[in-house]
Structure formats: structure tokens, C-alpha cells
Amino acid sequence: MEDRNIIELYWARDERAIAESQNKYGGLCTHIALRFLGVREDAEECLNDALQAAWNAIPPERPEKLGAWLSRVTRNLAVSRYRRDHAARRGTETDVMLSELEDCIPSGESVEGAAEAAELSRTIDAWLRTLDKTDRVAFLRRYYAGESLTEVAEVAGQTPAAMAKRMFRLRAGLRTFLEKEGVAL
């Protein structure tokens, strides 16, 4: 079923919207949550929470790309759950990955944070469009999908050490781009 048809089901408050969303994007969303949480049951619970969030947010929202919208919601829920569950423990691969971007992306936890986060998202999208496909895919696999450096390096045909240097350069490039765009870090 096409995204626009699924969204129309949400707008009509037809519960088939949830089933269709799960059929079309359940695998993707579960995979994303599993990368952060590591436990299938937790990932499936995250997917259910994302589908519930979709039910509650649509309407009034009308996402252009339902898959991207659901994967973003799922990722945010998974990261929040991971941080909650691992608050006392630090130093895991996921902690390292999440902390790597803290130096170049400001926190959006103020009242103005929501508007600033939307603008930041647009700015990061613009920066991503400046990258070649290989760098863009590597960056998104690492920081959006939560893959380990080893996994990203393997897909790119590089060593983990070379990929770590590449990610460092990409983060530095992002920081420079954000500063040029006037984003307060």
C-alpha cells in the first residue's frame, strides 16, 4: 500500500493504518531499534510505541514520507530507552556512538529547542547533500542507524581505524558547516 493511502487511513481513524504501517515498515523500524537496544523484545516494543505515536500524531501531522517519519520516531524512542536503561553504565559501543556527535550538535532541550531542532535538521540535511554518496551512507549508517564502526567499515571495505578517522573528519566537517550556518554550538 502506498504511503499516501496509509496516511489517509490514519486521517480516517481507521485502525488498518497501524497494520499497514507495520506490514510496510515494521522490519525497518525493528532493525533500527534493535541496533540500539540489542534485544528483539525491546525493539518490538519500541516499534509498537512508534506505531502508537503515529496513531496519536496523524492527524494533525501529514508526513510526506511515512517510512522516514516512522524510522525517526522509532530511533528517537530507542535512543531514549537505551539512555534510560543504561544511565548508570557508560562506555558501551552505543554510548560512544551517541557521544561522538555531542561536540557538534547542540542540545535542543529549551523552549526554543523545538524550532531550533527543526532548523538544525534542515541544516544537517543540507550538509548531508554536500557529501558524496559513500560518506553520506557511512555517516547515516553510523549515526542514524546506530551501526558499529566495524560494521560500517566492513560495508565500506575499510578497516575500523580508517573508518574512525573518516567519521572524525565527517564530524569536523559537520561542525564547520554548522558554524558557517550560524548554528550555536
Residue pairs with C-beta under 8 A, 6 or more apart in sequence:
1 20
1 23
1 24
3 63
3 65
3 66
3 67
5 20
6 17
6 20
6 21
6 24
6 66
7 17
7 58
7 62
7 63
7 66
9 16
9 17
9 20
10 17
10 54
10 55
10 58
10 59
11 58
11 59
11 62
17 54
17 55
17 58
18 51
18 54
18 55
21 51
21 54
21 66
21 70
22 47
22 51
24 66
24 67
25 66
25 67
25 70
25 71
26 47
28 67
28 70
28 71
29 46
29 47
29 50
29 70
29 71
29 74
30 40
30 43
30 44
30 46
30 47
31 43
31 145
32 71
32 74
32 75
32 78
32 145
32 146
33 42
33 43
33 44
33 46
33 47
33 74
33 75
33 77
33 78
34 40
34 43
35 78
35 145
35 146
35 147
36 75
36 78
36 79
36 81
36 82
36 94
36 146
37 43
37 46
37 78
37 81
37 82
37 85
42 81
43 78
46 74
46 77
46 78
46 81
47 74
49 77
50 70
50 73
50 74
50 77
51 70
53 73
53 77
54 69
54 70
54 73
61 69
63 69
75 144
75 145
75 146
78 146
79 98
82 94
82 98
83 98
86 92
86 94
86 95
93 148
94 146
97 142
97 143
97 146
97 148
100 143
100 167
100 171
101 143
101 171
103 171
103 175
103 185
104 171
104 172
104 174
104 175
104 178
104 185
105 120
105 124
105 174
105 178
105 185
106 116
106 120
106 183
106 184
106 185
107 113
108 114
108 116
108 117
108 120
110 116
119 183
120 178
120 183
123 177
123 178
123 181
123 183
124 174
124 178
126 177
126 181
127 173
127 174
127 177
127 178
128 136
128 139
128 140
130 177
131 139
131 170
134 156
135 166
135 170
138 152
138 155
138 156
138 163
138 166
138 167
138 170
139 167
139 170
141 147
141 151
141 152
141 155
142 149
142 152
142 167
149 160
149 163
149 164
149 167
150 160
152 163
152 167
153 159
153 160
153 162
153 163
156 163
158 166
175 185
178 185
179 185
